[in-house]
Amino acid sequence: MRTTDRTLDLGLATPSLSLTERVVLALSNVASIWRAIRNRKEIEYLNELNDSQLHDIGLTRQDLNAALTTSTFFGDPSGHLTNSARRCARPSAFSSFRD
């Protein structure tokens, strides 16, 4: 007679986090929320600049408004501004062929 052992791995026995790991995770979440709120406040300060000053740093007023409206309250809007400034700063392929 032949017997086979069958095991079923349900993945239910996941190890829990230690107290230290939970504290570190909580602090990193609080820090990221704090950073997002601080960056949102800095964008409000950028909104006080005039259009030529914004153009000097590679942004437009529409970029500022889009960054504030597309991010959630706890989301960091600074990534949107970074991408917008890089797009404006990137020279086009034909800019070196001016007459």
Secondary structure, DSSP 8 states (H G I E B T S, - for coil): ------------------HHHHHHHHHHHHHHHHHHHHHHHHHHHHTTS-HHHHHHTT--HHHHHHHHHHS-TTS-THHHHHHHHHHHHS--TTGGG--
